[in-house]
């Protein structure tokens, strides 16, 4: 192998990366802007797949000589369209929503850690306690409920005068 090719292939590949990268980057920004806020909202599994795939496609178009800008734009358009279709169906169909998006899970309620749910979600007690501390509570004795939300964040509901509030939409 020629050592000069290994370290330097000339200005043409560098110029190609700059031009193609700029054009495809602007196309991604435009497509994401047109597709709406949902595309950039907190991610479910499908959103994560779209994000990783778009990053992979962008990396490929930057580094592979055989991929044209038009092929890259069609790829990005396909991915954003699929994300739009899936989010459209998710909002309009309970079945599709359950299929695509995980439901919130109750981890702690009314003085009891729900061990089965903790194991199912692979959450350790230390993580639960950390989430409680991040919400400004010194311990579980100050908390009525802890929920693992669909996006992976924790909701901590502090104790109040009305302890018997029902929690809607949460897997128990």
Rosetta blueprint (number, residue, H / E / L):
1 X L
2 X L
3 X H
4 X H
5 X H
6 X H
7 X H
8 X L
9 X L
10 X L
11 X H
12 X H
13 X H
14 X H
15 X H
16 X H
17 X H
18 X H
19 X H
20 X H
21 X H
22 X H
23 X H
24 X H
25 X H
26 X H
27 X H
28 X H
29 X H
30 X H
31 X H
32 X H
33 X H
34 X H
35 X H
36 X L
37 X H
38 X H
39 X H
40 X H
41 X L
42 X L
43 X L
44 X L
45 X H
46 X H
47 X H
48 X H
49 X H
50 X H
51 X H
52 X H
53 X H
54 X H
55 X H
56 X H
57 X H
58 X H
59 X H
60 X H
61 X H
62 X H
63 X H
64 X L
65 X L
66 X L
67 X L
68 X L
69 X H
70 X H
71 X H
72 X H
73 X H
74 X H
75 X H
76 X H
77 X H
78 X H
79 X H
80 X H
81 X H
82 X H
83 X H
84 X H
85 X H
86 X H
87 X H
88 X H
89 X H
90 X H
91 X H
92 X H
93 X L
94 X H
95 X H
96 X H
97 X H
98 X H
99 X H
100 X H
101 X L
102 X L
103 X L
104 X E
105 X E
106 X E
107 X E
108 X E
109 X E
110 X L
111 X L
112 X E
113 X E
114 X L
115 X H
116 X H
117 X H
118 X H
119 X H
120 X H
121 X L
122 X L
123 X L
124 X L
125 X H
126 X H
127 X H
128 X H
129 X H
130 X H
131 X H
132 X H
133 X H
134 X H
135 X L
136 X L
137 X L
138 X L
139 X L
140 X H
141 X H
142 X H
143 X E
144 X E
145 X E
146 X E
147 X E
148 X E
149 X L
150 X L
151 X L
152 X L
153 X L
154 X E
155 X E
156 X E
157 X E
158 X E
159 X L
160 X L
161 X L
162 X L
163 X L
164 X L
165 X L
166 X L
167 X L
168 X L
169 X L
170 X E
171 X E
172 X L
